[in-house]
Amino acid sequence: MTTEELIGVLGGVVGLVGGGAGVLGAFYQRKQTRLMQEQILGLQSRDTSYATWTAKWEQAADALTKTCPGYVMVEHSNSKNAYELVFSVPLRQRIEHHLGKQVFFTNKFRPKILSKDDLLNSVVQEVISEVLEAVRKFKQEHTDWSRSLKLLE
C-alpha cells in the first residue's frame, strides 16, 4: 500500500469516526433536551400541587384552631372537648406530629409553619386530607355543634 492510499484510508477512518461521534452527539443532545423538558413540566406541576396543598393546609389549620379550644354541650350541663370529638386518638397523634401542637396552658392549637417541602410530603398531605375528611364528616353529622364552633357559616 502506498503512502497516498494509506493517507486516504486514514482520512476515511477519521471521517467515519467523526461522523459516528456527530450522530452520537446529536442523539445525546436530543435525549438531554427531552430530559430537561420533563424536569420543567415536573416543576410546573409541583408548583400547581404546592398551591393546591397550601389551600388545603389553610383549611385544615383553620378547622383545627376552631375545634381545639372549643367545647360543645353534649348533655344538659355536660360539655365535651370538640377536638376530641372531631378527631380520633390516632389522628390527633398524627396531627400533633406533622401539623402542629395543642398549647398546654391555653388549650389552643398552634399550627406549624410548613415549608414547601413539608406540604409536598405525601405523609403530611395524607394527614391534611384526613383532617379535612374528619371535619367534613363532623359537619355533616353534627350541624348544630359545627355552627357553634363556627365550622359552618
VEXGU-914864 format. One record per atom (N, C-alpha, C): residue in three letters; x, y, z. Coordinates in steps of 0.1 Angstrom, whole numbers, padded with zeros to 4 digits, always signed. Layout:
ALAXYZ;...
% end
This chain:
MET+0009-0012+0000;MET+0000+0000+0000;MET+0009+0012+0000;THR+0005+0021-0008;THR+0013+0034-0009;THR+0009+0043+0001;THR+0017+0054+0003;THR+0015+0064+0013;THR+0002+0071+0010;GLU+0000+0074-0002;GLU-0013+0081-0006;GLU-0025+0073-0003;GLU-0024+0060-0005;GLU-0035+0051-0002;GLU-0038+0050+0013;LEU-0026+0050+0020;LEU-0027+0049+0035;LEU-0033+0062+0041;ILE-0029+0073+0035;ILE-0035+0086+0040;ILE-0050+0086+0036;GLY-0053+0082+0025;GLY-0068+0081+0021;GLY-0076+0072+0030;VAL-0070+0060+0034;VAL-0077+0051+0043;VAL-0079+0058+0057;LEU-0068+0064+0061;LEU-0068+0070+0075;LEU-0078+0082+0075;GLY-0078+0089+0064;GLY-0088+0100+0063;GLY-0102+0095+0063;GLY-0105+0084+0056;GLY-0118+0077+0056;GLY-0122+0073+0070;VAL-0112+0067+0077;VAL-0115+0062+0091;VAL-0118+0074+0100;VAL-0109+0084+0099;VAL-0112+0096+0107;VAL-0125+0102+0104;GLY-0129+0103+0092;GLY-0142+0108+0088;GLY-0153+0099+0093;LEU-0151+0086+0093;LEU-0162+0077+0098;LEU-0163+0079+0113;VAL-0152+0080+0120;VAL-0153+0082+0135;VAL-0159+0095+0138;GLY-0156+0105+0131;GLY-0161+0119+0133;GLY-0176+0119+0130;GLY-0180+0112+0119;GLY-0195+0111+0116;GLY-0202+0104+0127;GLY-0196+0093+0132;GLY-0203+0085+0143;GLY-0204+0093+0155;ALA-0193+0101+0158;ALA-0194+0109+0170;ALA-0204+0120+0169;GLY-0206+0125+0157;GLY-0216+0135+0154;GLY-0230+0130+0156;VAL-0232+0118+0151;VAL-0246+0111+0153;VAL-0248+0109+0168;LEU-0238+0103+0175;LEU-0240+0101+0189;LEU-0242+0114+0197;GLY-0235+0124+0193;GLY-0237+0138+0199;GLY-0251+0143+0197;ALA-0256+0141+0185;ALA-0270+0146+0182;ALA-0280+0138+0190;PHE-0278+0125+0191;PHE-0287+0116+0199;PHE-0286+0120+0214;TYR-0274+0122+0220;TYR-0273+0126+0233;TYR-0280+0140+0236;GLN-0278+0149+0227;GLN-0284+0163+0228;GLN-0299+0162+0228;ARG-0304+0153+0220;ARG-0319+0152+0219;ARG-0324+0146+0232;LYS-0316+0136+0237;LYS-0320+0129+0250;LYS-0320+0139+0261;GLN-0310+0148+0262;GLN-0308+0158+0272;GLN-0320+0168+0271;THR-0323+0172+0259;THR-0334+0182+0257;THR-0347+0176+0262;ARG-0350+0163+0259;ARG-0362+0157+0264;ARG-0362+0156+0279;LEU-0351+0153+0285;LEU-0350+0152+0300;LEU-0352+0166+0306;MET-0347+0176+0301;MET-0349+0190+0306;MET-0364+0194+0305;GLN-0370+0190+0294;GLN-0384+0193+0292;GLN-0393+0186+0303;GLU-0389+0174+0305;GLU-0397+0166+0316;GLU-0395+0172+0329;GLN-0382+0177+0332;GLN-0380+0183+0345;GLN-0388+0196+0347;ILE-0388+0204+0336;ILE-0396+0217+0336;ILE-0411+0214+0339;LEU-0416+0204+0332;LEU-0430+0200+0334;LEU-0433+0195+0348;GLY-0423+0188+0353;GLY-0424+0183+0367;GLY-0424+0194+0377;LEU-0416+0204+0375;LEU-0415+0216+0384;LEU-0428+0224+0383;GLN-0434+0225+0371;GLN-0446+0233+0369;GLN-0458+0226+0376;SER-0458+0213+0375;SER-0469+0205+0382;SER-0467+0205+0397;ARG-0454+0206+0401;ARG-0451+0206+0416;ARG-0456+0220+0421;ASP-0454+0230+0414;ASP-0458+0244+0418;ASP-0474+0244+0419;THR-0480+0238+0410;THR-0495+0237+0410;THR-0499+0229+0422;SER-0493+0218+0424;SER-0496+0210+0436;SER-0493+0217+0449;TYR-0483+0225+0449;TYR-0480+0233+0461;TYR-0491+0243+0464;ALA-0496+0249+0454;ALA-0507+0259+0456;ALA-0519+0252+0461;THR-0522+0240+0455;THR-0534+0232+0460;THR-0532+0228+0474;TRP-0521+0223+0478;TRP-0519+0218+0492;TRP-0518+0230+0502;THR-0513+0242+0497;THR-0513+0253+0506;THR-0527+0257+0510;ALA-0536+0257+0500;ALA-0550+0260+0503;ALA-0557+0249+0512;LYS-0554+0237+0510;LYS-0559+0226+0518;LYS-0553+0228+0533;TRP-0541+0231+0534;TRP-0535+0233+0547;TRP-0541+0244+0554;GLU-0544+0255+0547;GLU-0551+0266+0553;GLU-0564+0262+0559;GLN-0572+0255+0551;GLN-0585+0250+0555;GLN-0584+0241+0568;ALA-0574+0232+0567;ALA-0572+0223+0579;ALA-0567+0230+0591;ALA-0558+0240+0590;ALA-0553+0247+0601;ALA-0565+0256+0607;ASP-0573+0261+0599;ASP-0584+0269+0603;ASP-0594+0260+0612;ALA-0597+0248+0606;ALA-0606+0239+0613;ALA-0600+0235+0627;LEU-0587+0232+0627;LEU-0580+0228+0639;LEU-0580+0239+0649;THR-0578+0251+0645;THR-0578+0262+0655;THR-0592+0265+0660;LYS-0602+0262+0653;LYS-0616+0264+0657;LYS-0621+0253+0667;THR-0616+0241+0664;THR-0621+0229+0672;THR-0613+0227+0685;CYS-0600+0230+0684;CYS-0591+0227+0695;CYS-0595+0234+0709;PRO-0597+0247+0709;PRO-0601+0252+0723;PRO-0616+0251+0725;GLY-0624+0246+0715;GLY-0638+0246+0716;GLY-0644+0235+0725;TYR-0655+0238+0730;TYR-0663+0228+0738;TYR-0677+0228+0733;VAL-0684+0217+0733;VAL-0698+0216+0728;VAL-0706+0210+0740;MET-0718+0214+0741;MET-0727+0208+0751;MET-0732+0195+0746;VAL-0728+0184+0753;VAL-0732+0171+0749;VAL-0746+0167+0756;GLU-0747+0170+0768;GLU-0759+0168+0776;GLU-0763+0181+0783;HIS-0773+0181+0791;HIS-0778+0193+0797;HIS-0767+0202+0803;SER-0759+0198+0812;SER-0748+0207+0817;SER-0734+0199+0816;ASN-0733+0192+0806;ASN-0721+0184+0804;ASN-0715+0188+0790;SER-0703+0194+0790;SER-0696+0198+0778;SER-0685+0188+0775;LYS-0681+0188+0762;LYS-0670+0179+0758;LYS-0661+0187+0748;ASN-0648+0183+0749;ASN-0638+0190+0741;ASN-0641+0186+0726;ALA-0643+0196+0718;ALA-0646+0194+0703;ALA-0635+0187+0696;TYR-0622+0191+0700;TYR-0611+0185+0693;TYR-0611+0170+0695;GLU-0615+0165+0706;GLU-0616+0151+0709;GLU-0628+0144+0702;LEU-0638+0152+0700;LEU-0650+0147+0693;LEU-0647+0145+0678;VAL-0641+0155+0672;VAL-0639+0155+0658;VAL-0628+0145+0653;PHE-0617+0145+0661;PHE-0605+0137+0657;PHE-0602+0126+0666;SER-0601+0114+0660;SER-0598+0102+0668;SER-0584+0103+0674;VAL-0581+0095+0684;VAL-0568+0095+0691;VAL-0556+0093+0681;PRO-0557+0083+0672;PRO-0546+0081+0663;PRO-0544+0093+0653;LEU-0555+0099+0649;LEU-0554+0111+0640;LEU-0548+0123+0648;ARG-0552+0124+0661;ARG-0547+0135+0669;ARG-0532+0134+0671;GLN-0527+0122+0672;GLN-0513+0119+0673;GLN-0506+0123+0661;ARG-0511+0120+0649;ARG-0505+0123+0636;ARG-0506+0138+0634;ILE-0517+0144+0638;ILE-0518+0159+0637;ILE-0507+0166+0645;GLU-0506+0161+0657;GLU-0496+0168+0666;GLU-0482+0165+0662;HIS-0479+0154+0655;HIS-0466+0151+0650;HIS-0463+0159+0637;HIS-0472+0161+0628;HIS-0470+0166+0615;HIS-0475+0181+0613;LEU-0486+0184+0620;LEU-0492+0197+0616;LEU-0492+0208+0627;GLY-0490+0204+0639;GLY-0489+0214+0650;GLY-0493+0208+0663;LYS-0492+0217+0674;LYS-0494+0212+0687;LYS-0505+0219+0694;GLN-0511+0213+0704;GLN-0521+0219+0713;GLN-0513+0225+0724;VAL-0514+0238+0726;VAL-0507+0246+0736;VAL-0512+0242+0750;PHE-0504+0238+0759;PHE-0509+0232+0772;PHE-0517+0242+0780;PHE-0512+0254+0782;PHE-0519+0263+0791;PHE-0532+0269+0785;THR-0532+0272+0773;THR-0544+0278+0767;THR-0553+0268+0760;ASN-0548+0256+0758;ASN-0555+0246+0751;ASN-0559+0249+0737;LYS-0551+0259+0731;LYS-0554+0263+0717;LYS-0544+0255+0708;PHE-0548+0254+0696;PHE-0540+0247+0686;PHE-0530+0257+0679;ARG-0517+0254+0679;ARG-0507+0262+0673;ARG-0502+0254+0661;PRO-0506+0258+0648;PRO-0502+0251+0636;PRO-0487+0254+0634;LYS-0480+0244+0628;LYS-0466+0245+0624;LYS-0466+0254+0612;ILE-0454+0260+0610;ILE-0452+0267+0597;ILE-0446+0257+0588;LEU-0454+0252+0578;LEU-0449+0242+0569;LEU-0442+0248+0557;SER-0431+0242+0554;SER-0423+0246+0542;SER-0429+0240+0529;LYS-0424+0244+0518;LYS-0429+0239+0505;LYS-0426+0223+0505;ASP-0414+0219+0510;ASP-0411+0205+0510;ASP-0421+0198+0519;ASP-0424+0204+0531;ASP-0434+0197+0540;ASP-0447+0195+0533;LEU-0452+0206+0527;LEU-0465+0205+0520;LEU-0465+0195+0509;LEU-0454+0192+0503;LEU-0453+0183+0492;LEU-0450+0169+0496;ASN-0448+0167+0510;ASN-0445+0154+0515;ASN-0458+0146+0516;SER-0458+0134+0511;SER-0470+0126+0509;SER-0476+0123+0523;VAL-0468+0121+0533;VAL-0474+0118+0547;VAL-0481+0130+0552;VAL-0476+0142+0551;VAL-0482+0154+0555;VAL-0495+0156+0547;GLN-0495+0154+0534;GLN-0507+0155+0526;GLN-0518+0145+0531;GLU-0514+0134+0534;GLU-0523+0124+0539;GLU-0530+0128+0552;VAL-0522+0134+0561;VAL-0527+0139+0574;VAL-0537+0150+0571;ILE-0533+0159+0563;ILE-0542+0171+0559;ILE-0555+0166+0554;SER-0554+0156+0545;SER-0566+0150+0539;SER-0575+0144+0549;GLU-0569+0137+0559;GLU-0576+0130+0569;GLU-0583+0140+0578;VAL-0576+0151+0581;VAL-0582+0162+0589;VAL-0594+0168+0582;LEU-0593+0171+0569;LEU-0604+0177+0562;LEU-0616+0167+0561;GLU-0613+0154+0559;GLU-0624+0144+0559;GLU-0631+0143+0572;ALA-0623+0143+0583;ALA-0629+0142+0596;ALA-0638+0154+0599;VAL-0633+0166+0595;VAL-0641+0178+0597;VAL-0654+0178+0588;ARG-0653+0173+0576;ARG-0664+0172+0567;ARG-0675+0163+0573;LYS-0670+0151+0578;LYS-0679+0142+0584;LYS-0686+0147+0596;PHE-0678+0154+0605;PHE-0683+0160+0617;PHE-0694+0171+0613;LYS-0691+0179+0603;LYS-0701+0190+0599;LYS-0714+0183+0594;GLN-0712+0172+0587;GLN-0724+0166+0581;GLN-0732+0159+0592;GLU-0726+0153+0602;GLU-0733+0146+0613;GLU-0738+0155+0624;HIS-0731+0166+0626;HIS-0734+0174+0638;HIS-0734+0189+0634;THR-0745+0193+0627;THR-0745+0207+0622;THR-0747+0217+0633;ASP-0754+0213+0644;ASP-0756+0223+0655;ASP-0742+0225+0662;TRP-0735+0215+0664;TRP-0722+0217+0671;TRP-0712+0224+0661;SER-0713+0221+0648;SER-0704+0227+0638;SER-0707+0242+0638;ARG-0720+0246+0639;ARG-0723+0261+0639;ARG-0717+0267+0651;SER-0719+0261+0663;SER-0714+0267+0675;SER-0698+0268+0675;LEU-0692+0260+0667;LEU-0677+0260+0666;LEU-0673+0270+0654;LYS-0683+0275+0647;LYS-0681+0283+0636;LYS-0674+0276+0624;LEU-0676+0263+0623;LEU-0672+0255+0612;LEU-0681+0256+0600;LEU-0694+0259+0603;LEU-0704+0262+0593;LEU-0707+0276+0594;GLU-0708+0283+0583;GLU-0711+0297+0583;GLU-0721+0300+0572;
% end
